[in-house]
Amino acid sequence: MQIEAISGLVPLESASSPVRESGSLFSLWFSEQMNQVEQNIQSAEHQVQKLAIGEADNLHQVMIAISKAQTSFDLMVQVRNRLVESSQELMRMSI
């Protein structure tokens, strides 16, 4: 009598856990958001440079770009602060 392998089972080390998947999704999202913040800052700097040399026609667009860059940066800092606080809270928890 021959024993057949059970189909559908994967080894434990190759199985991906929901926590691991959500962690990598969050890190992907966070890196995309950081890239977006960097683009906003570079765009604002470029528009300020154009304004300084007299190439910018619309001061309002320059101010909007600066405000957008500042707001996105502030949001990124707040998310980072919350991550640091939550990791510190996890470290303080007793098992």
Secondary structure, 3 states (H helix, E strand, C coil): CCCCCCCCCCCHHHCCCHHHHHHHHHHHHHHHHHHHHHHHHHHHHHHHHHHHCCCCCCHHHHHHHHHHHHHHHHHHHHHHHHHHHHHHHHHHCCC
